[in-house]
């Protein structure tokens, strides 16, 4: 399979998100509640008695019951049509961490009747987000309301969200009226972070420097040499002691440290007879190593061989590279397709002698292919399910880094609900 080089953040969208949902074909839906069914049964009996006895009072009561039932539908339709709703959800979070999901309601009409008893929920939520909902007791005209819920997802992956449902049973709880609003979103759940027991990130940006002077001076620059002053140089970099007795002042030149390079090779091939969760520990180890290296200003790359093919992310630094690599690990598909050989071939295309190479695999029979890699790269670390407890410790449940809190979730958590 040809090798694909990917440098941008992958945003794979599920096909189910683009398919039209049957729920959205009807924006408004009305269903009779249990109390409404008894009310309709009583109304039918009353109508039968009024026809048989020809009593005017019974006909008046029947008309009042019909009016009450119809007015309940009209009032519920009016309240649902006056509302605008918006979901505030972070794009990404760590598995086991806490993400704050918020719903914002706004009454579009400046005057008129307020809305009462509005329930907000997701349409066809993923199994891990079922039970997340919000509730607004009363919202006057022209006002806004926010409610939030804290969610904790224990497994990595992609959680697509298709739309929102507004529901009310006001005023008589005889009719349950709902409104469907298409509002697509997705939550990428990164692998859970743990703790590295062994310092695999030796070196770093403070031990390797370029031979060329740096154009930008910062606190991590090192002294490179002296040269004569040129027009446009910062006077703060003039070396006054060396400039004494010279016709032209001299300035200090600094050398910018060159970041060290880390390449993580992850083989997502499932061992024969193993459970699908057998590789989750290695994926979490790779995510923790990548996150630590990015924060230590390493240039980090990833060679990932999974069921979807071979993916190579060249070594780079910065928050964008961190997002791209963690997205790739979150969406990695565990399968039976061999990927270690292709991943090592991709790693050999760079300069293995000047980088840290970490290979994570669960295939003990393929370890002979690492002999060439050991000769090319003196700093090679092998992580397998057998020696993983010596290198890595999984974080306890709920100890992962939380996602960013949406502003709406900070305003009002009164009706928040925590879901495991």
LINJOWO-V907531 format. One record per pair of residues at least 6 apart in sequence whose ideal C-beta (glycine too) atoms are under 8 Angstrom apart, sorted by the first residue. I is the first residue (numbers start at 1). J is the second residue. Records with the same first field share a line. If there is no record, write none. Layout:
I=J ; J
This chain:
1=309 ; 310 ; 342
3=310 ; 312 ; 342 ; 346
4=309 ; 310 ; 311 ; 312
5=312 ; 313 ; 314
6=311 ; 312 ; 313 ; 324 ; 328
7=313 ; 314 ; 316 ; 324
8=324
9=320 ; 323 ; 324 ; 327
10=324 ; 327 ; 328 ; 331
11=327
12=158 ; 331
13=160 ; 186
14=158 ; 160 ; 186
16=160 ; 162
17=160 ; 162 ; 184 ; 186
21=123 ; 124 ; 162 ; 163 ; 182
23=123 ; 124 ; 163 ; 180
24=123 ; 163 ; 180 ; 182
26=180
27=179 ; 180 ; 181
28=77 ; 80 ; 177 ; 178 ; 179 ; 180
29=177 ; 178 ; 179 ; 180
30=73 ; 76 ; 175 ; 176 ; 177 ; 178
31=175 ; 176 ; 178
32=40 ; 174 ; 175 ; 176
33=169 ; 173 ; 174 ; 175 ; 176
35=173 ; 174
36=69 ; 173 ; 174 ; 175 ; 176
39=65 ; 69 ; 174
40=69
42=65
43=62 ; 65 ; 66 ; 69
46=58 ; 61 ; 62 ; 65
47=62
49=55 ; 58
50=58 ; 59 ; 61 ; 62
68=172 ; 174
69=172 ; 174 ; 175
71=171
72=170 ; 171 ; 172 ; 174 ; 175
73=175 ; 177
75=170 ; 171
76=168 ; 169 ; 170 ; 171 ; 175 ; 177
77=177
78=113
79=113 ; 115 ; 116 ; 118 ; 168 ; 170
80=115 ; 166 ; 168 ; 177 ; 178 ; 179
81=179
82=107 ; 108 ; 109 ; 112 ; 115 ; 141
83=105 ; 106 ; 107 ; 108 ; 115 ; 118 ; 139 ; 166 ; 179
84=105 ; 106 ; 108
85=103 ; 104 ; 105 ; 106 ; 120 ; 164 ; 166 ; 181 ; 183
86=103 ; 104 ; 183 ; 408
87=101 ; 102 ; 103 ; 104 ; 161 ; 164 ; 183 ; 185
88=101 ; 102 ; 103 ; 104 ; 406 ; 407 ; 408 ; 409
89=99 ; 101 ; 102 ; 161 ; 185 ; 187 ; 406
90=99 ; 100 ; 187 ; 403 ; 404 ; 405 ; 406
91=186 ; 187 ; 188
92=187 ; 188 ; 189 ; 190 ; 323 ; 326 ; 327 ; 330 ; 403
93=99 ; 153 ; 187 ; 188 ; 189 ; 190 ; 402 ; 403
94=189 ; 190 ; 191 ; 192 ; 193 ; 400 ; 401 ; 402 ; 403
95=153 ; 154 ; 155 ; 156 ; 189 ; 190 ; 191 ; 192 ; 400
96=152 ; 153 ; 154 ; 192 ; 395 ; 397 ; 398 ; 399 ; 400
97=152 ; 192 ; 398 ; 400 ; 401 ; 402 ; 403
98=150 ; 151 ; 152 ; 398 ; 402 ; 403
99=150 ; 151 ; 152 ; 153 ; 187 ; 402 ; 403
100=148 ; 149 ; 150 ; 151 ; 403 ; 405 ; 406 ; 409 ; 410
101=132 ; 148 ; 149 ; 150 ; 151 ; 406 ; 409
102=146 ; 147 ; 148 ; 149 ; 406 ; 408 ; 409
103=120 ; 134 ; 146 ; 147 ; 148 ; 164 ; 408
104=144 ; 145 ; 146 ; 408
105=118 ; 120 ; 136 ; 139 ; 144 ; 145 ; 146 ; 147
106=143 ; 144 ; 145
107=114 ; 115 ; 139 ; 140 ; 141 ; 142 ; 143 ; 144
109=141 ; 142
110=141 ; 142
111=141 ; 142
112=141
113=141
114=138 ; 139 ; 140 ; 141 ; 143
115=136 ; 138 ; 139 ; 168 ; 170
116=137 ; 138 ; 168 ; 170 ; 171
117=135 ; 136 ; 137 ; 138 ; 168 ; 169 ; 170
118=135 ; 136 ; 139 ; 166 ; 167 ; 168
119=133 ; 134 ; 135 ; 166 ; 167 ; 168
120=133 ; 134 ; 135 ; 136 ; 147 ; 164 ; 165 ; 166 ; 167
121=132 ; 133 ; 134 ; 164 ; 165 ; 167
122=129 ; 132 ; 133 ; 161 ; 162 ; 163 ; 164 ; 165
123=162 ; 163 ; 164 ; 165 ; 180
124=162 ; 163
125=132 ; 161
126=159 ; 160 ; 161
128=153 ; 154 ; 155 ; 159
129=151 ; 153 ; 159 ; 161 ; 419
131=417 ; 419
132=149 ; 151 ; 417 ; 419
133=149 ; 417
134=147 ; 148 ; 149 ; 415
135=147 ; 415
136=145 ; 147 ; 415
139=145
145=412
146=408 ; 409 ; 411 ; 412
147=412 ; 413 ; 414 ; 415 ; 416
148=406 ; 408 ; 409 ; 412 ; 413 ; 415 ; 416
149=416 ; 417 ; 418 ; 419
150=416 ; 417 ; 418 ; 419
151=418 ; 419
152=398 ; 418 ; 419 ; 420
153=159 ; 187 ; 189
154=397 ; 420
155=189
156=189 ; 190 ; 191 ; 192 ; 280 ; 283 ; 329 ; 330
157=189 ; 330 ; 331
158=186 ; 187 ; 188 ; 189 ; 330 ; 331
159=186 ; 187 ; 188 ; 189
160=184 ; 185 ; 186
161=183 ; 184 ; 185 ; 186 ; 187
162=182 ; 183 ; 184
163=180 ; 181 ; 182 ; 183 ; 184
164=180 ; 181 ; 183
165=178 ; 179 ; 180 ; 181
166=178 ; 179 ; 181
167=176 ; 177 ; 178 ; 179
168=176 ; 177 ; 178
169=175 ; 176 ; 177
188=327 ; 330 ; 331
189=330
190=287 ; 326 ; 327 ; 329 ; 330
191=280 ; 283 ; 284 ; 286 ; 287 ; 326 ; 329 ; 330
192=284 ; 287 ; 394 ; 395 ; 400
193=284 ; 287 ; 288 ; 291 ; 395 ; 400 ; 401
194=284 ; 285 ; 288 ; 392 ; 393 ; 394 ; 395
195=288 ; 392 ; 393 ; 395
196=288 ; 289 ; 292 ; 391 ; 392 ; 393
197=390 ; 391 ; 392 ; 393
198=390 ; 391
200=289 ; 356 ; 358 ; 381 ; 391
201=262 ; 289 ; 292 ; 293 ; 296 ; 298 ; 356
202=356 ; 379
203=260 ; 356
204=259 ; 260 ; 296 ; 297 ; 298
205=220 ; 257 ; 258 ; 259 ; 260 ; 296 ; 297 ; 298
206=220 ; 257
207=257 ; 260
208=257 ; 258 ; 259 ; 260
209=222 ; 255 ; 256 ; 257 ; 258
210=255 ; 256 ; 257 ; 258
211=255
212=255
213=224 ; 225 ; 253 ; 254 ; 255
214=221 ; 224 ; 253 ; 254 ; 255 ; 256
216=256
217=234 ; 237 ; 254
218=256
220=256 ; 257
221=254 ; 255 ; 256 ; 257
222=254 ; 255 ; 257
223=252 ; 253 ; 254 ; 255
224=252 ; 253 ; 254 ; 255
225=252 ; 253
226=239 ; 242 ; 250 ; 251 ; 252 ; 253
227=250 ; 251 ; 253
228=248 ; 249 ; 250 ; 251
229=238 ; 243 ; 248 ; 249 ; 250 ; 251
230=251
233=251
234=251
237=251 ; 252
238=249 ; 250 ; 251
239=249 ; 250 ; 251 ; 252
240=249
242=250
243=249 ; 250
259=297 ; 298 ; 299 ; 317
260=298 ; 299 ; 355 ; 356
261=298 ; 299 ; 300 ; 301 ; 315 ; 354 ; 355 ; 356
262=289 ; 290 ; 293 ; 298 ; 299 ; 300 ; 301 ; 315 ; 355 ; 356 ; 358
263=300 ; 301 ; 302 ; 303 ; 315 ; 347 ; 350 ; 352 ; 355 ; 356 ; 357 ; 358
264=286 ; 289 ; 290 ; 300 ; 301 ; 302 ; 303 ; 325 ; 358 ; 360
265=303 ; 340 ; 343 ; 344 ; 347 ; 357 ; 358 ; 359 ; 360 ; 361
266=282 ; 283 ; 286 ; 302 ; 303 ; 304 ; 305 ; 329 ; 332 ; 343 ; 360 ; 361
267=305 ; 339 ; 340 ; 343 ; 359 ; 360 ; 361 ; 362 ; 363 ; 366
268=279 ; 283 ; 304 ; 305 ; 306 ; 307 ; 332 ; 333 ; 334 ; 335 ; 339
269=305 ; 335 ; 336 ; 337 ; 338 ; 339 ; 340 ; 361 ; 362 ; 363
270=276 ; 278 ; 279 ; 334 ; 335 ; 336 ; 362
271=278 ; 362 ; 363
274=362
276=334
278=362 ; 385
279=334 ; 362
281=385 ; 388 ; 392 ; 394
282=360 ; 361 ; 362 ; 383 ; 385 ; 388
283=329 ; 332
284=392 ; 394
285=360 ; 383 ; 388 ; 391 ; 392
286=302 ; 329 ; 358 ; 360
287=326 ; 329
288=392
289=358
290=300 ; 302 ; 322 ; 325 ; 326 ; 329
291=322 ; 326
293=300
294=300 ; 317 ; 318 ; 319 ; 321 ; 322
297=317
298=317 ; 356
299=315 ; 316 ; 317
300=315 ; 316 ; 317 ; 321 ; 322 ; 325
301=312 ; 313 ; 314 ; 315 ; 316 ; 350
302=311 ; 312 ; 313 ; 325 ; 328 ; 329
303=310 ; 311 ; 312 ; 313 ; 343 ; 344 ; 346 ; 347
304=310 ; 311 ; 312 ; 313 ; 328 ; 329 ; 332 ; 339 ; 343
305=311 ; 337 ; 338 ; 339 ; 340 ; 342 ; 343
306=332 ; 333 ; 334 ; 335 ; 337 ; 339
307=333 ; 334 ; 335 ; 336 ; 337
308=333
309=337
310=339 ; 342 ; 343 ; 346
311=328
312=346
313=321 ; 324 ; 325 ; 328
314=350
315=350 ; 355
338=363 ; 366
340=359 ; 361 ; 363 ; 366 ; 369
341=366 ; 369
344=359 ; 369 ; 370 ; 372 ; 373
347=357 ; 373
348=372 ; 373 ; 376
352=373 ; 376 ; 377
353=376 ; 377 ; 378
355=377 ; 379
356=379 ; 381
357=373 ; 377 ; 379 ; 380 ; 381
358=380 ; 381 ; 383
359=370 ; 373 ; 380 ; 381 ; 382 ; 383
360=383 ; 384
361=367 ; 382 ; 383 ; 384
362=384 ; 385
364=384 ; 386
367=382
370=380 ; 382
373=380
374=380
381=391
383=391 ; 392
409=416
